[in-house]
Amino acid sequence: MLEGTFLTALDPAATAAPRPTEAYASLRALIMSGAIPPGERINIEDAARRLSVSPTPVREALAGLESEGLVLKVPLRGYRTTELLTREELVELYELRRLLEPDAAAKAARRHDAALRQALDAELATMSSRPAPLPAIELAAHDERLHGIVFEGAGNSLIARTYARTHCHLHIFRLSYSGTYGHHTVDEHAAIVAAIDAGDDTGAAAAMREHLDLSLERVLGIYS
C-alpha cells in the first residue's frame, strides 16, 4: 500500500484515466514535489487504482523513473523511491556540476542567442522581483529551470539530459529540508545571466563556478 502523503496527494478529478505517458508524468511530479517522500514504497496495484489505469502503464512509468534514478526496484518487494542524497553523494554531484556547468555557461555566452537571452531574463524575472524570504519549493524549481536553460543554450542536448537526471535529486534533497531562503541564489543567477547576456564567456564561467561553490557551501550547512 502507498503510505503517507501520497494517499492524499492525488486529486481524482485531475488524474482521471491518464494515458501511459500521463501516468509517468503524474508519478514523477509527485516524487519531485515530495508528495511521495524519499524511501517510500510504491505498490503498483494501489497506484494503478488511484491513477485510474491498469497496472501496465504504472509499470512502464516506474521503469522510466528507475532509469532516472528516482525509484529503485527491490527484489521481491516492488518499487520504492530513492533515498535522499548522502553528504558524500552531494559533494560528488557538485564535482560533476563544476566540470560541466561553467563550460556550458561559457558556450551559452559565446552563442549570444537572442532567444536564449530572452528565456534567461524571463526566468530570472520570476524570482528577482519577489521579496525575501523565498519559499524553498519555488526557489528550487526556479534553480532547476534556469540551469536547464543554460545547458540548452550551450547546444549539447546529451549533456542537458544528463544534467536533468542528476539535478532532480538535488531538487528533492532541497525540498526535504523545507524552509525559506534569501536572495543569494537569485543574485548569483543574475550575475550568470548578465555575463551570458553580454556575451562574456569568461565572466559567465566564473560566475557559474562561484555560484556552484556557494551553493554547495549552503547545502552542506544542513549537516553542520
Summary of the structure (lengths in Angstrom):
residues: 224
radius of gyration: 18.7
end to end distance: 35.6
largest distance: 55.6
contacts: 709
relative contact order: 0.13
helix: 69%
strand: 6%
